[in-house]
């Protein structure tokens, strides 16, 4: 059970976020915290799980008892043994790269025996029928699958209490349904559930009470029956979204003339990620008329974002044709006329304030200033105008990108999940602004939000198996339920997970190679460097990195040949410098590629290195896999906003271009690091007890052979 009473004010805030909030939740019950954004829901959860005041500083008054135990004086990790936490964005709370290692992470921090950790991890995937997600790279999973892994990580801690902060913010219908089934299973097990949530419809069979919050207070506590009986007006007063999708109404929309010209059309468009991958899109064809608002719906991973980026010129199609206003277009031409608003809002901010972000790229006339002021006020963002975009909440960031789209001069706008994390009032503001856009723009919305579809869309296009298979009008409640049935029909694939690569070497062997290379490249003995480089190439090939080994070997061979043909030129310098740089890159890939990051950390722990050092290495390893993807998103944002469209423009404004590339990335890393640290704290990373390992590591004959090879290579280099 949970029993608490809190008052809290953040250190940097001028007024309390929570004002004498209290309540009791009996064991086995489910309570939903609901209300508008910024009302204190997440803060209340942080007070219960100990992140406040130990991680987020401020003045806290009150008490909290979990299953009768007072949490005052307990470390965050110790509270985590009583109540497990699941955060809103799974992308920024994973501490490892492998799904099974992630489920085991908290158990390792609490020092459980290895055999018990293994049993618990296996049990987690088996009980919830998620064996298909076992031993997967978490960055290859969909948003919904990542959130399911987060919940398994919490369940593995074997606590009686679960605290979940907006767990469906990034989920599609199928993933939300699977989350519902897991929550029902937890409730049957007698677990106590406390959720903060905007989407309420999926909780109808789970929630026992709804606690409506506003202005840092619990304004009312309602049973499930009482909440279900709320009128539309009552729900709007409490800023609650619908509790029943069948009750969503469709407002009357202004029809377009039947002769309205086509704004954009895709014809037999195909796209493939990589040479070995199958077609993500296999012949997509559809068209959208000028000033229409069209929803693009379908399961996660069906290609909605991909087709959106193709229309925006951010990807080049493998085949087919994209036309705007009746004329075929290449990617550069598309970028000039189509704005793509990313789901990852933080990649689209280039300035230091909300107001400057809206002014970016525009002539700031008195008329534009008046228009911007009215827009900010209509979206309830006027008081935020001088704040840095990265200081905003997730919902506020989404509204800021929507305002940027509204002010854009481009005639076509594509919005990717524009209402994720929005409460009822904010959702209506967003829908109203999108409806206003249609006066001058054509809008394509990639969404799972049925309420947004009802409020804004003229019709929807259904995407499945890489092609557009259906078109649904949205003119009535009956039409909307047809769209709902289409969206609900998708289910997560039951296909088995990819066969995992069997690692041939103990991570300690690769660490030995890496450390040896660090020493060798710091010397001026080129023969020693070349000998160690050759040994590394052989190890890389033996470990299954054939492409990397081939590229490394060919690069060295080409430099050697060029230097032999043109001695004493720049190639001589390159032959000295480049092998040193390439060697470090290759050795790092063998250390952290595939599932090696987790195995390397396990090896460091087996060497009894200080836990603080291991955690620093873990954080570094955590960010490497996502940096290239993040940089790709940032470059796409720069292109779609029309900034630095040509190499000459980049060169002329090089300092500004570098700033736009680096500052958002740095701020995103800080933002993720904060969430990552908070997640790790709740799972016991701060505990002083000795950690254990989920993975078993053993040396093999391959390790012995390649250690001898390394020693022989170094000896040969020294002799030569």
Secondary structure, 3 states (H helix, E strand, C coil): CEEEEEEEEECCCCCCCEEEEEEEECCCCEEEEEECCCCCHHHHHHHHHCHHHHCECEEEEEEEEECCEECCCCCHHHHCCCEEEECCCHHHCCCCCEHHHHHHHHHHHCCCCHHHHHHHHHHHHHHCCCHHHCCCEHHHCCHHHHHHHHHHHHHHCCCCEEEEECCCCCCCHHHHHHHHHHHHHHHHCCCEEEEECCCCHHHCCCCCEEEEEECCEEEEEEEHHHHHCCCHHHHHHCCCCCCCHHHCCCCCCCCCCCCCCEEEEEEEEEEECCCCCCEEEEEEEEEEECCCEEEEECCCCCCHHHHHHHHCCCCCCCEEEEEECCEECCHHHHHHHEEEECCCHHHHCCCCCHHHHHHCCCCCCHHHHHHHHHHHHHCCCHHHCCCCHHHCCHHHHHHHHHHHHHHCCCCEEEEECCCCCCCHHHHHHHHHHHHHHCCCCEEEEECCCHHHHHHHCCEEEEEECCEEEEEEECCCHHHHHHHHHHHHCCCCCCCCCCCCCCCCCCHHHHHHHHHHHHHHHCCCCHHHHHHHHHHHHHHHHHCCCHHHHHHHHHHHHHHHHHHHHCCCCHHHHHHHHHHHHHHHHHHHHHHHCCCHHHHHHHHHHHCCCCHHHHHHHHHHHHHHHHHHHHHHHHHHHHHHCCCCCCHHHHHHCHHHHHHHHHHHHHHHHHHHHHHHHHHHHHCCCCCCCCCCCCCCCCCCHHHHHHHHHHHHHHHHHHHC
